[in-house]
Amino acid sequence: MRFSTQTLLLQLGVVLLVVLLSGTVHAWLVYERIGTEAENQALTLARTVAADPDIRSGVQTISKEEGTPPPDVLAAGELQAAAEAIRARTGALFVVITDETGLRLAHPETARLGERVSTDPSVALGGQEITTRNTGTLGPSAGAKVPVYAPEGAGGIVGEVSVGYSIESLSNSLARDIVPIALTAGGALLAGALASFLLRRRLQRLTLGLEPEEISTLVHDQVAVLQGVDDGVIGIAADGRISVFNAAAARLLDMPDATGQDWASAPVPEQLKQLTRPAARDAEAVEIVAGGRVLVASARKAWHRQEDLGWVVMLRDRTELQQLTRQLDAVGTMSAALRAQRHEFANQLHTIAGFMSIGQHNAAKEYLARISATGPLKFPLEQAQLLQDTYLQAFIGAKGVEASERGVALRIGPETLVRGHVADPQDVTTVLGNLIDNAVSAAVAGSSEERWVEVELLDDATQTGGTLHIVVGDSGDGLGSLEPEEVFAEGFTTSDQPVRPGAGQGLGLALVRQLARRRGGDVRVLEPGAKGGPGAVFMATIPGVMDSAEHASMETDSTVREDSNG
């Protein structure tokens, strides 16, 4: 049996029991009230009869006689006539008058005149009034006994008067009153049944028709799933309240648990709220920057048996993938450049060998000087000799190849001075690559005929964990009417292609700023630039990404010793 059915039956049973108990108690109280009223009425009537002068005088007269008159004499006497007249007028079951010994002087049944009463008259003959409920010769009754005193100055108690009303008449009165009691009980039972049924319907609607065991299983499964996945899950109920906010969502958005908050006012990125608007599509996904991470967010409408349950927002971390993609692009570009210049490098070696073989040492030196001006390989990179770190040489050289293909000259600024070695290539690749790519795009879109991008790098790698300072300028048209902070907003892009949802565009500057700030650095605009050039100048500070040359040398020596020992 389903739990909701069990609950309904239990509620109906409780309501029925309460109604039966209430009806029984009410009926008993009504019966007691009617009986008490009958006793009081009998007591009043008995007092009235006992106080009648004729009754008192008649009882005294008979009490003074020797013995008790025969029944036929008593039946024809005044006491019998008066008692029957009173009984007929009041509807009492009996009006009995006795002498001082308890012998009947008046009784509804004349055959019983002169006999002793069936109930004890001692209390009344002792001078006290009493109400009773007992069964006599005429059946069960509720009555009263009152002493009869002799007329004034004639003495004490000369008899007693018993008046009773039939219990059957009380039952008839109760039967008349039981109808509204039964109707009230039936109405209460019907109302209770209706309320129980409505409560069952509401319980089914609130629990979506699930049983308690199923709900318990769902709760355990939900906790296990929500806390066991790396994806962020946010559930928004139909009333706009956040009902689910797992630990992964709090970690990815870098915010505390928002369960119970209103979704419209919750401190989450605005792009997430736009996904749950009525006009949004389930399949729509966007990339956002939050908490220093690149997140792919999607939202789906939740339904259960055509009932709107709200929205489910999914968050997936794409930060590492974005960084690895940029590094892979750089490596791919570098590899293509290496393959393209492999033959040229071989020809350069043959040329130097030729100069040496014919004794043209000066020509060989001049040739080597020209080669060193562009690095060990012929990257289209001006002043490459200022870079001593091999990683920076290779990475910026690869970017120079990309820039050259787009008609932009990439050069190293004369103030460049890098004494250490890159210890965290991942963050350097993300920040430096974004700034160079944006500068190249700005140079291509600029109105200046001479297209160039200049990069200056400085470090303070006097110890492990040094800071790398990057300054990137271009020949573009600058920021124009944009405020410097606007270019760091999510969705801003320097690409000449429109921003496509989920394509990863419009995230570069926002991402690198958050990445730098997460490390204690920053990315900002030094110069907004002007139309016709020079363009905007950006500066990035990335702490903790450089090692001193001595530290790098020690690591190299240690690696060599380990290799030799191995």
Secondary structure, 3 states (H helix, E strand, C coil): CCHHHHHHHHHHHHHHHHHHHHHHHHHHHHHHHHHHHHHHHHHHHHHHHHHCHHHHHHHHHHHHCCCCCCHHHHHCCHHHHHHHHHHHHHCCCEEEEEECCCEEEECCCHHHCCCECCCCCHHHHCCCCEEEEEEECCEEEEEEEEEEECCCCCCCEEEEEEEEEEHHHHHHHHHHHHHHHHHHHHHHHHHHHHHHHHHHHHHHHHCCCCCHHHHHHHHHHHHHHHHHCCCEEEEECCCCEEEEECHHHHHHHCCCCCCCCEHHHCCCCHHHHHHCCCCCCCCCEEEEEECCEEEEEEEEEEEECCEEEEEEEEEEECHHHHHHHHHHHHHHHHHHHHHHHHHHHHHHHHHHHHHHHCCCHHHHHHHHHHHHCCCCCCCCEECHHHCCCHHHHHHHHHHHHHHHHCCCEEEECCCCECCCEECCHHHHHHHHHHHHHHHHHHHHHCCCCCCEEEEEEEECCCCCCEEEEEEEEECCCCCCCCCHHHHHCCCCCCCCCCCCCCCCCCCHHHHHHHHHHHCCCEEEEEECCCCCCCCCEEEEEEEEEEECHHHHHHHHHHHHHHHHHC
